[in-house]
Amino acid sequence: MGNIDVAIGIDVDCVAGWLGSYGGADSPADLSRGLLAGEEGIPRLLQVFENADIDTTWFVPGHSLETFRENVQAVADAGHELGVHGYTHENPTDLSREQEDAILQTSIELIEDVTGSKPVGHRASWWEFSENTPELVEKHGFRYDSSLMERDFEPLRMRKGDQWYRIDYDSDPETWMKPYEYGEETDVVEIPISWYRDDIPPMMFIKQPNYNYGYTSPRMVYEELYKAHFDYLHRRRGAGVYTLTIHPDVHGRPQMIPLLEEFIQYMGSHDGVEFRTLADVAEKYDEDESVYESEGEFV
């Protein structure tokens, strides 16, 4: 059996998520849900990982770090990796280059103050890149990014300068009938994520945007999405990285914790499977870009 690494990423959105993304900035009730995520969800998840004796990566908005400093410190003290995830979960596409640069710098400094070392991982808020994000990720010396979805199970190099052409119904079609253009590869490792392995879309009630209804059966999500992806990776590819993105806002709730514990045990029971931080994954890929290539008949 080949090399399969499971990298669980915890996006600590909490109050920042409601301020920056979920339409709850004017709702004390929604903000209180963010407070619950930080005050109860973080320590609950930390206990799950301690019981399972696995390493994970926590992408912490600066707002969450400063609001729940003791709980985030406990995560770092337990040996888990901390990565950058904006300050208030703001959408990078709405920021100027100067704003995005300043937020990255502050976020780096906040994490460094907690861990004593500069973070090596970046995950964009909203999982959105602005036209400036790749260059800024490179500028600030991140070893890896984990925001994009070009692969299911295999890292690649983050590019800058990709170009595409939107349809312009008011212009001559010859001006926009052009294929996607790949930009320049950087040294930054891109560790892909997936909306199909994210807990918020199906399992957190959000008033706006209205596609989040939040009442999908957790058991169904685990069986028909999370487990199906893992089984494909293990049985058909035989090698790769399985990223799972969870939030204290969802997986810190009582209905989720037993299923997370079961799934960790399920994945760990398979030969060739290791739980690693995303920093460890990036280091392995830097040492050997073929390490996660498929060993089966399926890519």
C-alpha positions as CSV (number, residue, x, y, z in Angstrom):
1,M,0.0,0.0,0.0
2,G,1.2,3.5,-0.9
3,N,1.5,6.7,0.9
4,I,-1.8,8.3,2.1
5,D,-1.7,11.2,4.5
6,V,-4.8,12.6,6.2
7,A,-4.5,16.3,6.9
8,I,-7.4,17.7,9.0
9,G,-7.6,21.4,8.8
10,I,-9.7,23.3,11.4
11,D,-10.8,26.7,10.2
12,V,-11.5,28.7,13.4
13,D,-14.0,31.1,11.9
14,C,-16.1,31.8,15.1
15,V,-17.2,35.4,15.4
16,A,-15.0,36.4,12.5
17,G,-17.0,34.2,10.2
18,W,-20.2,36.0,11.0
19,L,-18.6,39.4,10.7
20,G,-16.9,38.7,7.4
21,S,-18.8,36.1,5.5
22,Y,-22.1,34.7,6.9
23,G,-24.3,37.8,7.0
24,G,-24.5,38.0,10.8
25,A,-22.6,41.2,11.5
26,D,-25.7,42.9,12.9
27,S,-27.1,39.9,14.7
28,P,-26.2,39.4,18.4
29,A,-27.8,35.9,18.1
30,D,-25.5,34.9,15.2
31,L,-22.5,36.4,16.9
32,S,-23.3,34.4,20.0
33,R,-23.0,31.3,17.9
34,G,-19.5,32.4,17.0
35,L,-18.8,32.9,20.7
36,L,-19.9,29.3,21.4
37,A,-17.6,28.0,18.7
38,G,-14.6,29.7,20.2
39,E,-15.4,29.1,23.9
40,E,-16.7,25.5,23.7
41,G,-16.0,24.3,20.1
42,I,-12.3,24.8,20.2
43,P,-11.6,22.9,23.5
44,R,-14.0,20.1,22.5
45,L,-12.2,19.5,19.2
46,L,-8.8,19.8,20.9
47,Q,-9.9,17.0,23.2
48,V,-10.9,14.8,20.3
49,F,-7.5,15.1,18.7
50,E,-5.8,14.6,22.0
51,N,-7.7,11.4,22.6
52,A,-6.9,10.2,19.1
53,D,-3.2,11.3,19.4
54,I,-3.1,12.9,16.0
55,D,-1.6,16.2,14.7
56,T,-3.8,18.7,12.9
57,T,-3.6,22.2,11.4
58,W,-5.7,25.1,12.7
59,F,-6.2,28.1,10.4
60,V,-7.0,30.9,12.7
61,P,-8.3,34.3,11.7
62,G,-6.6,37.1,13.7
63,H,-9.9,38.1,15.2
64,S,-10.4,34.5,16.6
65,L,-6.9,34.4,17.9
66,E,-7.3,37.7,19.8
67,T,-10.8,36.9,21.0
68,F,-10.1,33.4,22.2
69,R,-6.4,33.7,23.0
70,E,-6.3,31.2,25.8
71,N,-8.0,28.5,23.8
72,V,-5.8,29.1,20.7
73,Q,-2.8,29.1,22.9
74,A,-3.9,25.7,24.2
75,V,-4.1,24.4,20.6
76,A,-0.5,25.6,19.9
77,D,0.8,24.2,23.3
78,A,-0.7,20.8,22.4
79,G,1.6,20.7,19.3
80,H,-0.8,21.5,16.5
81,E,0.1,23.8,13.6
82,L,-1.4,27.3,13.3
83,G,-1.9,28.8,9.9
84,V,-3.0,32.2,8.6
85,H,-6.7,32.7,7.7
86,G,-7.2,36.4,7.3
87,Y,-8.2,38.6,10.2
88,T,-12.1,38.9,10.1
89,H,-12.7,36.3,7.4
90,E,-12.9,39.1,4.9
91,N,-13.2,38.2,1.2
92,P,-9.8,38.9,-0.5
93,T,-11.5,39.8,-3.7
94,D,-13.0,42.9,-2.0
95,L,-9.7,44.1,-0.6
96,S,-7.1,46.4,-2.2
97,R,-3.6,45.0,-2.5
98,E,-2.5,47.3,0.4
99,Q,-5.3,46.0,2.6
100,E,-4.6,42.4,1.9
101,D,-0.9,42.9,2.5
102,A,-1.5,44.6,5.8
103,I,-3.9,41.9,7.0
104,L,-1.5,39.1,6.1
105,Q,1.3,40.9,8.0
106,T,-0.8,41.3,11.1
107,S,-2.1,37.8,11.0
108,I,1.5,36.4,10.7
109,E,2.6,38.5,13.7
110,L,-0.3,37.4,15.8
111,I,0.4,33.7,15.2
112,E,4.1,34.2,15.8
113,D,3.3,35.8,19.1
114,V,1.5,32.6,20.1
115,T,3.8,29.9,18.7
116,G,7.2,31.7,18.8
117,S,7.7,31.0,15.1
118,K,6.5,32.4,11.8
119,P,3.6,30.4,10.3
120,V,4.3,28.5,7.0
121,G,0.8,27.9,5.9
122,H,-1.9,30.2,4.4
123,R,-5.5,29.6,3.7
124,A,-7.5,32.3,2.1
125,S,-10.7,33.4,3.8
126,W,-13.8,32.4,1.7
127,W,-11.4,30.1,-0.2
128,E,-11.1,33.0,-2.6
129,F,-8.0,34.4,-4.3
130,S,-7.8,38.0,-5.3
131,E,-5.6,39.0,-8.3
132,N,-2.9,39.9,-5.7
133,T,-3.1,36.8,-3.4
134,P,-0.6,34.5,-5.1
135,E,2.1,37.3,-5.2
136,L,1.4,38.2,-1.6
137,V,1.6,34.6,-0.4
138,E,4.9,34.3,-2.2
139,K,6.1,37.7,-0.8
140,H,5.4,36.7,2.8
141,G,7.4,33.5,2.5
142,F,4.7,30.9,3.0
143,R,5.8,27.4,2.3
144,Y,2.3,26.3,1.3
145,D,-1.2,27.5,0.5
146,S,-4.4,25.5,0.9
147,S,-7.2,27.4,-0.7
148,L,-7.7,26.0,-4.2
149,M,-9.3,23.0,-5.8
150,E,-7.4,22.0,-8.9
151,R,-6.8,18.5,-7.6
152,D,-8.7,16.1,-5.4
153,F,-5.8,14.3,-3.6
154,E,-2.5,15.6,-5.0
155,P,-0.5,18.8,-4.2
156,L,0.9,20.9,-7.0
157,R,2.7,24.2,-7.2
158,M,0.7,27.4,-6.7
159,R,0.8,29.6,-9.8
160,K,0.6,33.3,-10.3
161,G,-0.6,35.0,-13.4
162,D,-3.4,32.6,-14.6
163,Q,-5.7,34.3,-17.1
164,W,-9.2,33.6,-18.2
165,Y,-11.7,35.4,-20.4
166,R,-15.2,36.1,-19.3
167,I,-18.1,36.1,-21.8
168,D,-18.8,39.7,-22.9
169,Y,-22.1,39.7,-24.8
170,D,-21.5,43.3,-25.9
171,S,-18.2,42.5,-27.6
172,D,-17.0,40.6,-30.7
173,P,-16.8,36.9,-29.6
174,E,-13.2,36.8,-31.0
175,T,-12.2,38.9,-28.0
176,W,-13.2,36.3,-25.5
177,M,-13.3,33.0,-27.2
178,K,-10.0,31.9,-25.7
179,P,-8.9,29.0,-23.5
180,Y,-7.8,29.1,-19.9
181,E,-4.1,30.2,-19.7
182,Y,-1.9,28.8,-17.0
183,G,0.5,31.2,-15.3
184,E,3.9,30.8,-13.8
185,E,4.6,28.2,-11.2
186,T,6.0,29.4,-7.8
187,D,7.9,27.5,-5.1
188,V,4.8,27.5,-2.9
189,V,3.1,24.2,-2.5
190,E,-0.7,24.2,-3.1
191,I,-2.4,21.6,-1.0
192,P,-6.0,21.2,-2.4
193,I,-9.2,21.3,-0.5
194,S,-12.8,20.6,-1.5
195,W,-16.2,21.9,-0.8
196,Y,-17.3,18.2,-0.7
197,R,-15.0,17.7,2.3
198,D,-16.1,20.9,4.2
199,D,-18.7,20.9,6.9
200,I,-20.3,24.3,6.7
201,P,-22.2,24.1,3.4
202,P,-24.4,21.1,4.4
203,M,-24.4,21.4,8.2
204,M,-24.5,25.0,9.4
205,F,-27.6,27.1,9.3
206,I,-26.9,30.5,7.7
207,K,-29.5,33.1,6.9
208,Q,-27.4,34.6,4.1
209,P,-26.2,33.4,1.7
210,N,-29.4,31.3,1.5
211,Y,-27.8,28.1,0.1
212,N,-26.8,27.0,3.6
213,Y,-29.8,25.4,5.2
214,G,-27.8,23.5,7.8
215,Y,-29.9,20.4,8.5
216,T,-28.4,17.7,6.3
217,S,-27.9,14.5,8.3
218,P,-24.3,14.4,9.6
219,R,-24.4,10.6,9.1
220,M,-25.3,11.0,5.4
221,V,-22.5,13.6,4.9
222,Y,-19.9,11.2,6.5
223,E,-21.1,8.1,4.6
224,E,-21.8,9.6,1.2
225,L,-19.2,12.3,1.0
226,Y,-16.3,12.1,3.5
227,K,-16.0,8.3,3.5
228,A,-16.7,8.0,-0.2
229,H,-13.8,10.3,-1.0
230,F,-11.5,8.5,1.4
231,D,-12.4,5.0,0.0
232,Y,-11.8,6.2,-3.5
233,L,-8.3,7.5,-2.5
234,H,-7.4,4.3,-0.6
235,R,-8.9,1.7,-2.9
236,R,-8.4,3.2,-6.3
237,R,-5.4,5.6,-6.1
238,G,-3.5,4.1,-3.3
239,A,-1.6,7.3,-2.6
240,G,-2.4,10.9,-2.0
241,V,-3.4,13.5,0.5
242,Y,-6.9,13.5,2.1
243,T,-7.7,17.0,3.3
244,L,-10.8,17.5,5.5
245,T,-11.9,21.0,6.5
246,I,-14.0,21.3,9.7
247,H,-14.9,24.2,11.9
248,P,-15.5,24.6,15.7
249,D,-18.8,26.2,14.6
250,V,-20.0,22.8,13.2
251,H,-17.8,20.0,14.4
252,G,-17.6,21.5,17.9
253,R,-21.3,20.7,18.3
254,P,-22.6,17.5,20.1
255,Q,-24.1,15.8,17.1
256,M,-20.7,15.9,15.2
257,I,-18.1,14.8,17.7
258,P,-19.0,11.1,17.9
259,L,-19.0,10.9,14.0
260,L,-15.6,12.7,13.8
261,E,-14.2,10.2,16.4
262,E,-15.6,7.3,14.4
263,F,-14.2,8.6,11.1
264,I,-10.7,9.2,12.6
265,Q,-10.7,5.6,13.8
266,Y,-12.0,4.4,10.4
267,M,-9.3,6.1,8.4
268,G,-6.5,5.2,10.9
269,S,-7.5,1.5,10.7
270,H,-6.3,1.3,7.1
271,D,-2.7,0.3,6.1
272,G,-0.5,3.1,4.9
273,V,-2.5,5.9,6.4
274,E,-0.9,8.6,8.6
275,F,-2.3,11.8,10.1
276,R,-0.1,14.8,9.4
277,T,-0.2,18.6,9.6
278,L,-0.3,20.4,6.3
279,A,3.2,21.7,7.0
280,D,4.4,18.1,7.0
281,V,2.6,17.4,3.7
282,A,4.2,20.4,2.1
283,E,7.7,19.4,3.4
284,K,7.2,15.9,2.0
285,Y,6.1,17.2,-1.4
286,D,9.1,19.6,-1.5
287,E,11.4,16.7,-0.9
288,D,9.8,14.5,-3.6
289,E,7.0,15.8,-5.9
290,S,6.1,12.3,-6.9
291,V,5.4,11.1,-3.3
292,Y,1.6,11.5,-3.7
293,E,1.2,10.3,-7.2
294,S,-1.5,7.7,-7.8
295,E,-0.3,4.1,-7.6
296,G,-3.6,2.7,-9.0
297,E,-5.4,2.9,-12.3
298,F,-7.3,6.0,-11.3
299,V,-6.0,9.5,-10.9
